[in-house]
Amino acid sequence: FAPRENEKPFTEPERAQRWRLSLASLLFITVLLSDHLWFCTEAKL
């Protein structure tokens, strides 16, 4: 059986977009966390 085109997991643009989205969200979370930690440290001092 030949695999149909629409059965491929992800096309290249979709995969790139998904990867970029996950990277952006990871960066966003990191910025939020560091900002929160910085705020906590400043509050303690």
C-alpha positions in Angstrom: 0.0 0.0 0.0 1.3 3.4 -0.9 0.8 6.0 1.8 -1.6 8.8 0.9 -0.4 12.4 1.0 -2.7 13.5 3.8 -1.5 10.7 6.1 1.9 12.3 6.6 2.3 13.5 10.2 3.3 17.1 9.4 4.3 18.9 6.2 7.5 20.9 6.5 5.9 24.4 6.9 3.6 23.0 9.6 6.5 21.5 11.5 8.6 24.7 11.2 5.6 26.7 12.5 4.9 24.3 15.3 8.6 24.4 16.3 8.7 28.2 16.2 5.5 28.4 18.3 6.9 26.0 21.0 10.2 28.0 21.0 8.3 31.3 21.4 6.1 29.9 24.2 9.2 28.5 26.0 10.9 31.9 25.7 7.8 33.6 27.0 7.6 31.3 30.0 11.3 31.8 30.7 10.9 35.6 30.7 7.9 35.4 33.0 9.6 33.1 35.4 12.8 35.1 35.6 10.8 38.3 36.0 8.8 36.7 38.8 12.0 35.4 40.5 13.7 38.8 40.2 10.6 40.4 41.8 10.7 37.9 44.7 14.4 38.5 45.3 14.0 42.2 45.3 11.1 41.9 47.7 13.2 39.9 50.1 16.1 42.3 50.1 
